[in-house]
């Protein structure tokens, strides 16, 4: 790929702007030698104003999403993309969230510019576990776990039953819920279906991935091994 197109696709600016920077000598190799549009230099060895380039196509990143932010590029209010470098919103292919967390839900959120990878992660066929920490308005009843695990619960306005989900009660009103699919507002609707109301909701884990010590609003890139590890069925 030509250097100008590569830089523009990464969101650093328009092709015209990138052409100007190349002419100014602002795009170099790791040794500081200026590059031209036809330079055959490895991605990892290209420097933009002295800094390594963002990852090429196939980038996957993990964010600790705070409450109050929505997973959209178009909705009103605070957007999760505001927590990322502004140039990430200009990447081609587009950087998309892998599934969504609503504004009132916090926790682990993934992004990628690889559409095939995105669809593999969200497909129930790949059995990627999603673990949520839930606090409800009323005490949890013993039958909730049985209902969720049965694989027969049909949510309001839907025809197909949910896949089995597994409830681990951790307190009078608190629990961890493990899902293997991701329907619209699924956790909240599941508890509504059994007569309760979710007050707080936090996604703590996806597959083997956790937030670790990542603070709300912060993010990090996943290694190739971490990204592929999500596709290993349990």
C-alpha positions, 0 to 999 in steps of 0.5 A: 500500500502506498504510504499516503493511503496508509497514513490516511486510512489510519486517520492521521489526515487527508491524503493531501495533508499526508502528501504535504507531511511526506514532502516536509520530511515528517514521515521517516523510518526508525532511523530518522530517514525521510520516506516517500510515497513509494518507500517499501518500509515495514509498518512497524518501522514507519514514524509519524512525526517521530512516533510509531504508527498506530497498529495496522488493519486488524487492531483490537482494543479493550476499554473500561467503559464508564457509565454515561457513555453510549457506544455510537458515533452518531448518538447525542451525549457522551460517546465512547469514541471521545475516550479514544484518540480523535484520529481513531474515528477516521480509520478506514475500515471503521473502528467499531465496538464489538457489541454494545453496552448501554449508557447505564452499563460499565465495564469491558468493551472491545473495539476492532476494525476487522469486520470478520473478527467482530462477527466471530466474537459476537456469534453465539456459535463461538461460545465467547462467555460474557460475565456481568456483575448485577445488582437488583432492586429486590432480593434474588429469588432461588428460581432465577438460576433455574429459569435462566439455565433452562434455555427456554426463556423467551423475552418480550417481543421475541420468538426465539428462546435465549440460550442457557445462562448461568447465575452465581448469586453473590449477595442478597441482591447481587449476582454474576451472570454468564451469557453466551449471546448478546441480545438487545438489553439482554441482562436487564430484560432477563431480570425483568422477565422474572419480576426484578429490576437491574439497578447496576450492571457491569461487564467484568469479563469476556472469555479470558479477558478481564479489565485488570487494573484498567481504570474507567475511561482508559483503554489498551491494545490487545496483543495478537495472542489475546485477540485470538484467545477469545476465539478458543472455545471453552 
